[in-house]
Amino acid sequence: MQVLKSFLTRLIQLFLFIHLAVSALAQKSILYFSNDTAGFASTKIPKAFLEKDMQYWQTVMEESHVNPYHAISRDALLKLQQEILQTLPDSISHFQASFAISRLIGSLDEGHLGFASNAVIDSLFLNHCIRFPYLLQDIDNGSFLVQRDLSPENKLPAFSRIISINDIPVNQLYKQYSTLYGGLEPWKKLMVKNAIRKLLYMDGITSPFRIKAVVNNDTIVFSATGYSKQQADSITKVILSEMKPPLPFSLQFLPGNIALIEFNSMKGSLRDSFAVFLRRSFSEIRLRRAAGVIIDLRKNGGGDSGLGDTLISYISSKPYRNAGGMKMRISKHSKAWATMHRATDPFKDWENGKLYEYKATTLTTPAANPLRYNGKVAVLIGTGTFSSANMLTNAIKDFQLATLVGESTAEPANDYGEIFSFMLPHTHIVAQGAFKMFTRANGDEKDFNGIRPDIEVAISAKDISAKQDTVLDKAIAWLLQ
């Protein structure tokens, strides 16, 4: 038990989860991978094969997941499988199979399990899709809020609202596509927004696109031409040349002598440079006698939670912890995954099917820090605050280390992680599973909401259009009041 406790303690200290961002082509990262047979890409898939893969997927989840039925009962999942199968013909396309498996995955309501695809789908989309020619800012009020028009017609300025595509209402499309993803609603919106070109292509909604949109309160209808892979490469180069990528962290002083630290990355390789950055920054904050400190985590997608611990030592002396504990289900799948990615299998002597649990009982007290800031600290959060940044936000919230300002995060503090990818034997679709659950810092295992701010402020499309950062403005006002 002591070995288990030591092992789990190290895991909790090092990371909230390890998320493997893999594709169907990344063979070394996929359990049970097998090559496609000749002609597989061009053939239909028998519905009976899809049904077998649905059952196989369910078996893997039941054997490896801490609690696969926390959001849907087993009976309800079986019923959903049959409802999906009843809508399909006897032979189906790769696209239909992907949508069907993704519907099941989405019903588990976990953001990290993602969308299921295979090499055939990825290749068709990459090489043959004529892409939907709009970058989206948001999905809001039954419409796609346009960030940038990439079509030759160029009829939609920024912040126009697309309300239907090929005569299908956008709210209907979002309702359909959001079922393919789990997690909180802001996370689903983000996933659909980012994947909209692939989803439309797979759904048979193709160029030329018949667009109905609202521009400056006027409704217009027109046809828009999509763009090819070759054009996409050129468009990407132009967009990247115009963009100024954010620094991983930076310091500036705002009017009123307020220090603003933008903390955008917790990449593990930045540990040493982040430590140097904090020493220099808080030395300057002390020298200038700052009236307050704002730390912006809204663009931070996580990484190494150790960077968060280093930051806390500069803003608080209160005892805290990052997680309340962890549960882990051992199975032949988690053992196979561990063997694939480690020199030796750390779970080889552990019992298959057994749930191992560790509960944190102690708090960490930040070490003495002569540069610690003892004034008011506001931490900005939002739907882009994710992974280890979400864990940092959770520690700040549960132990009142600073005041959170902004929007609720799109990820719950109670979260399922240690993601592994595995291939379904008949459709060759790659799905993802999870064999750990991390408990929020205060130990409440029943709270699956995002981390809510102490001061709630939402940025509207109007604010974005006016380049008005209402969250930052609210934090400044709170610090100076």
C-alpha positions as CSV (number, residue, x, y, z in Angstrom):
1,M,0.0,0.0,0.0
2,Q,2.9,2.3,0.8
3,V,4.3,1.7,-2.7
4,L,0.9,2.6,-4.2
5,K,0.5,5.7,-2.1
6,S,4.0,6.9,-3.0
7,F,3.4,6.2,-6.7
8,L,0.0,8.0,-6.7
9,T,1.4,10.9,-4.7
10,R,4.0,11.5,-7.3
11,L,1.5,11.4,-10.1
12,I,-0.8,14.0,-8.4
13,Q,2.2,16.3,-7.8
14,L,3.4,16.0,-11.4
15,F,0.2,16.3,-13.5
16,L,-3.5,16.2,-13.5
17,F,-3.5,13.9,-16.5
18,I,-1.5,12.9,-19.5
19,H,-3.4,13.6,-22.6
20,L,-2.1,11.9,-25.7
21,A,-3.0,13.9,-28.8
22,V,-2.8,11.2,-31.4
23,S,-4.2,10.5,-34.8
24,A,-5.1,7.3,-36.5
25,L,-1.8,7.4,-38.3
26,A,0.3,7.5,-35.1
27,Q,0.6,3.7,-34.9
28,K,3.0,3.6,-31.9
29,S,0.4,5.4,-29.7
30,I,-2.6,3.2,-30.5
31,L,-3.4,0.0,-28.7
32,Y,-4.5,-2.9,-30.8
33,F,-3.5,-1.2,-34.0
34,S,-3.8,-3.1,-37.3
35,N,-3.2,-2.0,-40.8
36,D,-6.1,-1.6,-43.2
37,T,-6.6,-4.4,-45.7
38,A,-6.6,-3.8,-49.4
39,G,-9.6,-1.9,-50.6
40,F,-10.7,-1.0,-47.0
41,A,-10.9,2.7,-47.8
42,S,-13.3,2.3,-50.7
43,T,-15.6,-0.4,-49.2
44,K,-18.7,0.0,-47.1
45,I,-18.8,-1.3,-43.6
46,P,-21.5,-3.9,-42.7
47,K,-23.7,-2.6,-39.9
48,A,-23.1,-5.9,-38.1
49,F,-19.4,-5.0,-37.9
50,L,-20.3,-1.6,-36.4
51,E,-22.5,-3.3,-33.8
52,K,-19.6,-5.6,-32.8
53,D,-17.3,-2.6,-32.5
54,M,-19.8,-0.7,-30.4
55,Q,-19.9,-3.7,-28.0
56,Y,-16.1,-4.0,-28.1
57,W,-15.8,-0.3,-27.2
58,Q,-18.2,-0.7,-24.3
59,T,-16.3,-3.7,-23.0
60,V,-13.0,-1.7,-23.1
61,M,-14.6,1.2,-21.2
62,E,-16.2,-1.0,-18.6
63,E,-12.9,-2.9,-18.0
64,S,-10.7,0.2,-17.8
65,H,-12.8,3.2,-16.6
66,V,-13.1,4.2,-13.0
67,N,-16.9,4.8,-13.5
68,P,-18.1,4.8,-17.1
69,Y,-21.7,5.2,-16.1
70,H,-21.5,8.4,-14.0
71,A,-23.5,10.4,-16.7
72,I,-25.6,7.6,-18.3
73,S,-26.8,4.3,-17.1
74,R,-25.7,1.0,-18.7
75,D,-29.3,0.3,-19.8
76,A,-29.5,3.8,-21.4
77,L,-26.3,3.3,-23.2
78,L,-27.4,0.0,-24.6
79,K,-30.7,1.6,-25.7
80,L,-28.8,4.4,-27.4
81,Q,-26.7,1.9,-29.3
82,Q,-29.9,0.2,-30.7
83,E,-31.4,3.6,-31.5
84,I,-28.3,4.5,-33.5
85,L,-28.2,1.2,-35.3
86,Q,-31.9,1.4,-36.3
87,T,-31.3,4.6,-38.2
88,L,-28.5,3.1,-40.3
89,P,-28.7,1.0,-43.5
90,D,-27.2,-2.5,-43.7
91,S,-23.9,-1.1,-45.2
92,I,-22.5,2.2,-43.9
93,S,-19.8,4.6,-44.8
94,H,-16.7,5.3,-42.7
95,F,-18.3,8.7,-41.9
96,Q,-21.5,7.1,-40.6
97,A,-19.4,4.7,-38.4
98,S,-17.4,7.5,-37.0
99,F,-20.5,9.5,-36.1
100,A,-22.1,6.5,-34.5
101,I,-19.2,5.7,-32.3
102,S,-18.8,9.3,-31.4
103,R,-22.4,9.5,-30.3
104,L,-21.7,6.8,-27.7
105,I,-18.5,8.5,-26.6
106,G,-20.3,11.8,-26.2
107,S,-23.0,10.2,-24.0
108,L,-20.3,9.5,-21.4
109,D,-20.1,13.2,-21.0
110,E,-16.3,13.5,-20.7
111,G,-14.5,16.2,-22.6
112,H,-11.2,14.4,-22.9
113,L,-12.5,11.4,-24.8
114,G,-13.0,13.4,-27.9
115,F,-14.2,12.5,-31.4
116,A,-13.6,9.1,-33.0
117,S,-12.0,8.9,-36.4
118,N,-9.9,6.6,-38.6
119,A,-7.1,6.9,-41.2
120,V,-9.6,6.7,-44.1
121,I,-11.6,9.7,-42.8
122,D,-8.6,11.7,-41.9
123,S,-7.1,11.2,-45.4
124,L,-10.3,12.0,-47.2
125,F,-10.7,15.2,-45.2
126,L,-7.1,16.3,-45.6
127,N,-6.8,15.6,-49.3
128,H,-10.2,15.9,-50.8
129,C,-12.4,18.2,-48.7
130,I,-13.4,21.6,-50.1
131,R,-13.5,23.4,-46.8
132,F,-16.1,25.6,-45.2
133,P,-14.6,29.1,-45.7
134,Y,-15.2,30.8,-42.4
135,L,-13.2,30.9,-39.2
136,L,-15.6,31.1,-36.2
137,Q,-15.3,33.4,-33.2
138,D,-18.0,31.6,-31.2
139,I,-21.3,29.6,-31.4
140,D,-23.9,31.9,-29.8
141,N,-27.7,32.2,-29.9
142,G,-28.2,29.6,-32.6
143,S,-25.7,31.2,-34.9
144,F,-22.0,30.9,-35.9
145,L,-20.3,34.2,-35.1
146,V,-17.8,34.9,-37.9
147,Q,-14.2,35.7,-37.0
148,R,-12.9,35.8,-40.6
149,D,-14.3,35.2,-44.1
150,L,-11.9,33.2,-46.3
151,S,-14.2,32.8,-49.3
152,P,-13.6,34.5,-52.6
153,E,-17.0,36.2,-52.2
154,N,-15.9,37.8,-49.0
155,K,-19.4,39.0,-48.0
156,L,-19.2,38.5,-44.2
157,P,-17.3,41.0,-42.1
158,A,-16.1,40.0,-38.6
159,F,-19.0,39.4,-36.1
160,S,-21.5,38.6,-38.8
161,R,-23.8,35.8,-37.8
162,I,-24.4,32.7,-39.9
163,I,-27.9,31.4,-39.2
164,S,-28.2,28.6,-41.7
165,I,-25.9,26.5,-44.1
166,N,-27.4,24.8,-47.2
167,D,-30.8,25.6,-45.7
168,I,-30.1,23.8,-42.4
169,P,-30.4,26.1,-39.4
170,V,-27.2,26.4,-37.4
171,N,-28.9,25.6,-34.1
172,Q,-30.0,22.3,-35.7
173,L,-26.4,21.6,-36.8
174,Y,-25.0,22.4,-33.4
175,K,-27.6,20.3,-31.6
176,Q,-26.6,17.4,-33.7
177,Y,-22.8,17.9,-33.6
178,S,-22.7,18.6,-29.9
179,T,-23.9,15.1,-29.1
180,L,-20.5,13.8,-30.6
181,Y,-18.6,15.4,-27.7
182,G,-18.8,15.1,-23.9
183,G,-18.0,17.6,-21.2
184,L,-19.4,21.0,-20.2
185,E,-21.3,23.1,-22.7
186,P,-18.5,25.7,-23.3
187,W,-16.2,22.8,-24.1
188,K,-18.6,21.3,-26.6
189,K,-19.0,24.7,-28.3
190,L,-15.2,25.0,-28.5
191,M,-14.9,21.5,-30.0
192,V,-17.6,22.0,-32.6
193,K,-16.3,25.4,-33.5
194,N,-12.8,24.0,-34.1
195,A,-14.0,20.9,-36.0
196,I,-16.8,22.5,-38.0
197,R,-15.0,22.0,-41.4
198,K,-14.5,18.3,-40.9
199,L,-18.0,17.8,-39.4
200,L,-19.8,19.5,-42.3
201,Y,-17.7,17.5,-44.8
202,M,-18.5,14.2,-43.1
203,D,-22.1,15.2,-43.0
204,G,-22.4,15.8,-46.7
205,I,-22.7,19.6,-46.4
206,T,-20.4,20.7,-49.2
207,S,-19.3,23.6,-51.4
208,P,-20.8,25.7,-52.8
209,F,-22.3,26.6,-49.4
210,R,-25.7,28.4,-49.4
211,I,-25.3,30.9,-46.6
212,K,-28.0,32.8,-44.7
213,A,-26.4,35.4,-42.4
214,V,-27.2,38.5,-40.5
215,V,-24.9,41.5,-41.3
216,N,-25.4,44.8,-39.4
217,N,-29.1,43.7,-38.7
218,D,-29.7,42.9,-42.3
219,T,-30.4,39.3,-43.4
220,I,-28.6,38.2,-46.6
221,V,-28.6,34.9,-48.6
222,F,-25.8,34.0,-51.0
223,S,-23.5,31.2,-52.2
224,A,-20.0,30.9,-50.8
225,T,-17.1,28.8,-52.3
226,G,-15.0,26.6,-50.1
227,Y,-11.2,26.2,-50.4
228,S,-9.0,23.2,-51.1
229,K,-6.1,21.7,-49.2
230,Q,-3.6,23.6,-51.4
231,Q,-5.4,26.8,-50.8
232,A,-5.6,26.0,-47.1
233,D,-1.8,25.7,-46.9
234,S,-1.5,29.2,-48.4
235,I,-4.3,30.7,-46.2
236,T,-2.6,29.2,-43.1
237,K,0.7,30.8,-44.0
238,V,-1.0,34.2,-44.5
239,I,-2.8,34.0,-41.2
240,L,0.2,32.9,-39.3
241,S,2.3,35.7,-40.7
242,E,-0.3,38.2,-39.5
243,M,-0.6,36.7,-36.0
244,K,1.7,37.5,-33.2
245,P,2.0,34.3,-31.1
246,P,1.6,35.0,-27.4
247,L,4.6,34.7,-25.2
248,P,4.4,31.9,-22.6
249,F,4.5,34.5,-19.9
250,S,5.0,38.3,-19.7
251,L,4.8,41.2,-17.3
252,Q,3.5,44.7,-17.9
253,F,2.3,47.6,-15.7
254,L,-1.2,49.0,-16.3
255,P,-2.4,52.5,-15.3
256,G,-2.9,52.7,-11.6
257,N,0.4,50.9,-11.0
258,I,-1.2,47.5,-11.4
259,A,1.0,44.6,-12.5
260,L,-0.4,42.3,-15.2
261,I,1.2,38.8,-15.6
262,E,0.0,36.9,-18.6
263,F,0.6,33.3,-17.9
264,N,-0.2,31.4,-21.1
265,S,1.7,28.1,-20.9
266,M,2.7,25.6,-18.3
267,K,4.9,23.5,-20.6
268,G,7.3,21.4,-18.5
269,S,10.4,22.6,-20.4
270,L,9.6,26.2,-19.2
271,R,10.1,25.4,-15.5
272,D,13.5,27.0,-15.2
273,S,12.7,30.0,-17.3
274,F,9.4,30.5,-15.5
275,A,11.2,30.5,-12.1
276,V,13.6,33.2,-13.4
277,F,10.7,35.2,-14.8
278,L,8.9,35.1,-11.5
279,R,11.9,36.3,-9.5
280,R,12.5,39.2,-11.9
281,S,8.8,40.1,-12.1
282,F,8.1,40.1,-8.4
283,S,11.3,41.9,-7.7
284,E,10.0,44.7,-10.0
285,I,6.6,44.5,-8.4
286,R,8.1,45.0,-5.0
287,L,10.4,47.8,-6.3
288,R,7.5,49.7,-7.9
289,R,5.2,49.0,-4.9
290,A,2.4,47.8,-7.2
291,A,-1.2,48.6,-6.2
292,G,-2.3,45.1,-7.1
293,V,-1.4,42.1,-9.2
294,I,-3.5,40.5,-12.0
295,I,-2.6,37.0,-13.3
296,D,-4.3,36.1,-16.6
297,L,-4.9,32.4,-17.1
298,R,-7.5,32.7,-19.8
299,K,-5.3,31.4,-22.6
300,N,-3.5,28.8,-20.5
301,G,-4.1,25.2,-21.8
302,G,-2.0,23.6,-19.0
303,G,1.1,21.4,-19.0
304,D,3.2,20.9,-15.9
305,S,1.4,21.6,-12.6
306,G,4.7,22.3,-11.0
307,L,4.7,25.8,-12.6
308,G,1.5,26.5,-10.8
309,D,3.0,25.6,-7.5
310,T,5.9,28.0,-8.1
311,L,3.5,30.8,-8.9
312,I,1.5,30.2,-5.7
313,S,4.6,30.6,-3.6
314,Y,4.7,34.3,-4.9
315,I,1.1,35.2,-4.1
316,S,0.1,33.2,-1.0
317,S,1.3,31.7,2.2
318,K,-1.8,29.6,2.8
319,P,-1.7,25.8,2.9
320,Y,-3.3,24.2,-0.1
321,R,-3.3,21.1,-2.3
322,N,-3.8,20.6,-6.1
323,A,-6.0,17.5,-5.9
324,G,-8.1,15.8,-3.2
325,G,-7.0,12.3,-4.4
326,M,-7.1,9.9,-7.3
327,K,-8.8,6.7,-8.4
328,M,-7.3,4.3,-10.9
329,R,-8.8,1.2,-12.6
330,I,-6.3,-1.4,-13.5
331,S,-7.0,-3.6,-16.5
332,K,-5.2,-5.4,-19.3
333,H,-5.7,-2.2,-21.4
334,S,-4.0,0.1,-18.9
335,K,-1.2,-2.5,-18.5
336,A,-0.8,-2.7,-22.3
337,W,-0.7,1.1,-22.6
338,A,1.9,1.3,-19.8
339,T,4.1,-1.3,-21.5
340,M,3.8,0.6,-24.8
341,H,5.0,3.9,-23.3
342,R,7.4,2.8,-20.6
343,A,10.4,0.6,-20.4
344,T,8.7,-1.6,-17.8
345,D,5.1,-2.0,-16.8
346,P,4.5,-0.4,-13.4
347,F,1.1,-2.2,-13.1
348,K,2.2,-5.7,-14.0
349,D,1.7,-7.1,-10.4
350,W,-1.5,-5.2,-9.8
351,E,-4.9,-6.9,-10.0
352,N,-7.0,-6.5,-13.2
353,G,-10.4,-5.0,-12.5
354,K,-9.4,-3.6,-9.1
355,L,-10.1,0.0,-8.3
356,Y,-7.1,1.6,-6.5
357,E,-7.8,4.8,-4.6
358,Y,-5.7,7.4,-2.9
359,K,-7.0,10.3,-0.8
360,A,-4.9,13.3,0.0
361,T,-4.9,14.1,3.7
362,T,-2.2,16.8,3.9
363,L,-1.8,20.3,2.6
364,T,1.3,21.9,1.2
365,T,2.5,25.1,2.8
366,P,4.4,27.4,0.4
367,A,8.0,27.9,1.4
368,A,9.0,31.3,2.8
369,N,9.5,33.7,-0.1
370,P,11.0,37.2,0.5
371,L,9.4,38.4,-2.8
372,R,5.9,37.2,-2.0
373,Y,3.3,39.8,-2.8
374,N,1.0,40.4,0.1
375,G,-1.5,42.7,-1.5
376,K,-4.7,42.0,-3.5
377,V,-4.3,39.5,-6.3
378,A,-6.9,38.8,-9.1
379,V,-6.7,35.8,-11.3
380,L,-8.5,35.9,-14.7
381,I,-10.0,32.7,-15.9
382,G,-12.3,31.5,-18.7
383,T,-13.2,28.7,-21.0
384,G,-9.6,28.5,-22.3
385,T,-8.3,27.7,-18.8
386,F,-7.6,24.0,-19.1
387,S,-5.8,21.0,-17.7
388,S,-3.0,21.9,-15.2
389,A,-4.2,25.6,-15.4
390,N,-7.6,24.4,-14.4
391,M,-6.0,22.5,-11.5
392,L,-4.2,25.7,-10.4
393,T,-7.5,27.5,-10.7
394,N,-9.2,24.9,-8.5
395,A,-6.5,25.1,-5.8
396,I,-6.9,28.9,-5.8
397,K,-10.7,28.6,-5.5
398,D,-10.9,25.9,-2.9
399,F,-8.3,27.4,-0.6
400,Q,-9.0,31.1,-1.3
401,L,-5.4,31.9,-2.4
402,A,-6.6,34.8,-4.6
403,T,-9.8,36.2,-6.2
404,L,-10.9,34.6,-9.4
405,V,-12.5,37.0,-12.0
406,G,-14.1,36.1,-15.4
407,E,-16.0,33.1,-16.7
408,S,-16.3,29.5,-15.4
409,T,-13.8,27.1,-16.8
410,A,-14.9,24.6,-19.4
411,E,-13.4,21.7,-17.5
412,P,-14.6,20.3,-14.1
413,A,-12.1,19.9,-11.3
414,N,-13.3,16.3,-10.8
415,D,-12.0,14.9,-14.1
416,Y,-11.2,11.6,-15.8
417,G,-7.8,11.4,-17.2
418,E,-4.8,9.3,-18.2
419,I,-6.0,9.0,-21.8
420,F,-5.2,6.1,-24.0
421,S,-6.1,5.5,-27.7
422,F,-7.3,2.1,-29.0
423,M,-8.4,0.8,-32.3
424,L,-11.8,-0.9,-32.9
425,P,-11.2,-4.2,-34.8
426,H,-13.7,-4.0,-37.6
427,T,-14.2,-0.3,-38.4
428,H,-10.5,0.6,-37.5
429,I,-11.9,3.7,-35.7
430,V,-9.6,5.0,-33.0
431,A,-11.4,5.8,-29.8
432,Q,-10.0,7.0,-26.5
433,G,-10.4,5.7,-22.9
434,A,-9.4,6.9,-19.5
435,F,-8.4,4.9,-16.5
436,K,-8.0,7.5,-13.8
437,M,-10.1,10.0,-12.0
438,F,-8.7,13.1,-10.2
439,T,-10.7,14.6,-7.4
440,R,-11.0,18.3,-6.9
441,A,-8.8,19.9,-4.3
442,N,-11.5,20.1,-1.5
443,G,-12.3,16.4,-1.9
444,D,-15.9,16.9,-3.2
445,E,-16.3,14.0,-5.7
446,K,-19.8,15.0,-6.7
447,D,-19.1,18.4,-8.2
448,F,-18.7,18.1,-12.0
449,N,-19.1,21.8,-12.7
450,G,-16.4,24.0,-14.0
451,I,-14.4,26.2,-11.6
452,R,-16.6,29.3,-11.0
453,P,-15.0,32.7,-10.5
454,D,-15.6,34.7,-7.4
455,I,-16.5,37.7,-9.6
456,E,-18.3,36.6,-12.7
457,V,-17.9,38.6,-15.9
458,A,-18.7,37.4,-19.4
459,I,-17.3,39.0,-22.6
460,S,-19.9,39.6,-25.2
461,A,-19.5,39.7,-29.0
462,K,-20.1,43.4,-28.8
463,D,-17.2,43.7,-26.3
464,I,-14.9,41.7,-28.6
465,S,-15.9,43.8,-31.6
466,A,-15.1,47.0,-29.6
467,K,-11.8,45.4,-28.4
468,Q,-13.1,45.9,-24.8
469,D,-11.7,43.5,-22.2
470,T,-14.5,43.7,-19.6
471,V,-12.9,40.9,-17.5
472,L,-9.7,42.8,-17.2
473,D,-11.6,46.0,-16.6
474,K,-13.5,44.4,-13.7
475,A,-10.4,43.1,-12.1
476,I,-8.7,46.5,-12.2
477,A,-11.8,48.1,-10.7
478,W,-11.9,45.5,-7.9
479,L,-8.2,46.0,-7.1
480,L,-8.5,49.8,-7.0
481,Q,-11.8,50.0,-5.1
